[in-house]
Amino acid sequence: MDDMVPNKPEQDGGHADLDREFGAGTDRDVRALVARVHRGLAHRAEHVEVPWGRFRHASGPADDVAGLLTRIRSGDPRVAARALSCLHSSVRHQGDTYAPAALAVPFLLRIAAEPSSHHRADVLRLAAESGRRNHHGDGSRTGLLRTAHPPGYWLFDSSGYPMHWSVQASREALTADVRIVLELLDDPDTAVRCSACYSLAAVTGGVERTLAALHGRLGVERVPEVRVSLVLAIAQLAREHHTSGDATVWARGLWSSSEQDAGTRLGAALAWLCLTEDPVPDRLLSVLTQVLTSVVVNTMSRVPWMQYVDTDDTGIHHCLTQMLGAHARQVLGENTRDLRDHDPWA
């Protein structure tokens, strides 16, 4: 797990020293290197030319990443699955993002966009996860839609490298190739569309264009878990880019509308709870009690945000337990039992 140093005024000079120590802006800064990879190597799919060995992941030197990316492209789905699992456990280990993850993002996006690739949704989700803080188990109102830690925090992975640089570089890589991800909103694979939403929620620029595409897709999407993913992606972008006001009104309109399907209303309720600090209204509790059926719980288990609150079907229960506090039992009944202090790594 990561170590974190909070920013305080008296520490500003110390952070400047850390910038120099870790080579901010040089070839030791993964943010600078990712920009160069995007401009050249990624477009030629030449992942073998990336200086992977300059960085480390959870399993040691990252020289093996090029070979793993090659095997993820394998025509044998079992070979591809093993390579993807190995890459995930190395560069996104227990929720921590390592520098090689950011360098891999441009190549992962291109693999996911190739129709002949195997496990495309999982490949795309690894790219999306790389651009996020460690958030396993956090389904709170302040945490579910929070992409990164606030500016001024230094976080270090187990190799001692600044993890916030790796997360930022991953987000910038997603943003640089946003065109690829936007096209995947129309992919015939439902899981790929969900992962595309999850990826787009982490971009750092071109937000208006991305929001327009997400809203446009929501207007035609019919699969419940994709609709929930679209709603949460829209809300997360609004939260991250300080346009929560309009989104809060929009989300309330969705969850309060009986014309919306149950999954969309539940997703909008989660979005609204994350976008405002207002007390939970009785009307919302009534809606949650109405829409939280076994079918909808199953739908939510396929939504990426819920899968990182918990890996089984209780993700939505964990989330609502954290968000509703004392009101949770009114909605969940006995499903609140033993959920509050859940350890995702137990």
TORBA-649433 format. One record per residue (C-alpha): residue in three letters; x, z, y. Coordinates in steps of 0.25 Angstrom, whole numbers, plus 5000, padded with zeros to 4 digits. Layout:
AlaXZY...
# end
This chain:
Met500050005000Asp500449985014Asp501150075024Met500650075038Val501250105052Pro500150125063Asn500450075077Lys500550175088Pro501050155102Glu502350235100Gln502650145088Asp502550005095Gly504150005096Gly504250035081His503349925077Ala504249825086Asp505349875078Leu504649855065Asp504349705069Arg505849685071Glu506149755058Phe505249675050Gly505649545057Ala504349515065Gly504249365068Thr505449325058Asp505449275044Arg505249415039Asp503849415046Val502849355036Arg501949325048Ala502949225053Leu503349165040Val501849145036Ala501649065049Arg502848975044Val502248965030His500948915035Arg501548815044Gly502348755033Leu502448795019Ala500948825017His500448685020Arg501448635010Ala501048745000Glu502548774998His502448914995Val503748914988Glu504548895001Val503949025007Pro505049135008Trp504249234999Gly505549314996Arg505649355010Phe504549455007Arg504049554997His502649584990Ala502249704982Ser502949654970Gly504349624977Pro504949494983Ala503949384985Asp504749274979Asp503649264968Val502549224978Ala502849074978Gly502749074963Leu501449154963Leu500849054973Thr501248934964Arg500549004952Ile499249034960Arg499148884961Ser499248864946Gly498248784939Asp498148894929Pro497149004934Arg497749114926Val499149084932Ala498549074946Ala497849204944Arg499049284940Ala499849224951Leu498849264961Ser498649404956Cys500149424956Leu500249374971His499149454975Ser499749584969Ser501049554976Val500649514990Arg499349584992His499649704984Gln498649814984Gly498049764997Asp499449755004Thr499849615010Tyr501349575008Ala502049475016Pro502049365005Ala500549375005Ala500549315019Leu501449205015Ala500649175003Val499349155011Pro499449015015Phe499748975001Leu498649054995Leu497648985005Arg498048855000Ile497948894986Ala496548944988Ala496148814995Glu496548734984Pro495248704975Ser496148694962Ser496748834964His496348954955His495849084961Arg495649034975Ala494849144980Asp495849244975Val496949164981Leu496249164995Arg495949304994Leu497349344993Ala497649265005Ala496549345012Glu496949475007Ser498349455012Gly497849455026Arg497249595026Arg497649735027Asn497649815014His496149845013His495849874999Gly494749974998Asp494349975013Gly492949935014Ser492650025027Arg492049975040Thr493349965047Gly494149915035Leu493349815027Leu493549705038Arg494949745043Thr495949635040Ala497249705045His497749835051Pro497749845066Pro498949785074Gly500049885075Tyr500049935061Trp501249905052Leu501049905037Phe502049885026Asp501949835012Ser502649895001Ser503849805003Gly503949865018Tyr503449735024Pro502449735036Met501149715029His500349695042Trp501249565044Ser500949515030Val499449535033Gln499549475047Ala500349355041Ser499249335030Arg498149335040Glu498949235049Ala499149145036Leu497649145034Thr497349115048Ala498348995048Asp497648935036Val496248975040Arg495748825038Ile496048835023Val495248965022Leu494048915030Glu493948795021Leu493748895009Leu492548955015Asp491848825009Asp492548834996Pro491648824984Asp492248954978Thr491449074982Ala492649164981Val493549074989Arg492449075000Cys492549235000Ser494049235000Ala494049135012Cys493149225020Tyr494049345016Ser495249255021Leu494649215034Ala494349355038Ala495849385039Val496149265049Thr496849305062Gly496449185070Gly495449065072Val494349175070Glu493249095077Arg493448975068Thr493449065055Leu492249145059Ala491449015062Ala491848965048Leu491449095041His490049095049Gly489848955045Arg490148985030Leu489249105031Gly488049005035Val488148925022Glu488749025012Arg487849075001Val488749154992Pro488549304995Glu489949344993Val490449235002Arg489449265013Val489849415013Ser491349365014Leu490949275026Val490249395033Leu491449485031Ala492449385035Ile491649355048Ala491649505051Gln493049535048Leu493549425057Ala492549475068Arg493149615066Glu494649575066His494449485078His493649575086Thr492349495086Ser491549605079Gly490449615089Asp489749485086Ala490049505071Thr489449635071Val488049585076Trp488249465066Ala488449555054Arg487349645058Gly486449525058Leu486849485044Trp486649625037Ser485349645044Ser484749515041Ser483849515028Glu484049355028Gln485449375024Asp485849395009Ala486249535004Gly487749505003Thr487849445017Arg487049575023Leu488049665015Gly489249585020Ala488749585034Ala488449735033Leu489849765030Ala490349675041Trp489449745051Leu489949885046Cys491449835048Leu491149775062Thr490549895069Glu490750045069Asp489250065071Pro488550165062Val487950105049Pro486450075053Asp485350115043Arg484949965043Leu486249925037Leu486150035027Ser484849985023Val485349835022Leu486549885013Thr485649955004Gln484749835002Val485849725000Leu486849804992Thr486349754978Ser487149734966Val487149584968Val487749604982Val488749704977Asn489249604967Thr489349504978Met490149594987Ser491149614976Arg491549464978Val491749484993Pro493249494996Trp493149605006Met492449694995Gln493449664985Tyr494549734993Val493649854995Asp493549864980Thr493849764969Asp492549794961Asp491049784964Thr491049914972Gly491849854984Ile490549844992His490249994988His491550044993Cys491449965006Leu490050015009Thr490450155005Gln491550155016Met490750085026Leu489450165026Gly490050305024Ala488950405023His487950295022Ala488550235009Arg487750304999Gln486450265006Val486850115002Leu487750134990Gly487150254983Glu488050294972Asn488950174974Thr489650254985Arg490250354974Asp491750354973Leu491950234982Arg492350294995Asp493850334991His494050214982Asp495450174980Pro495550014978Trp496850034970Ala496450144961
# end
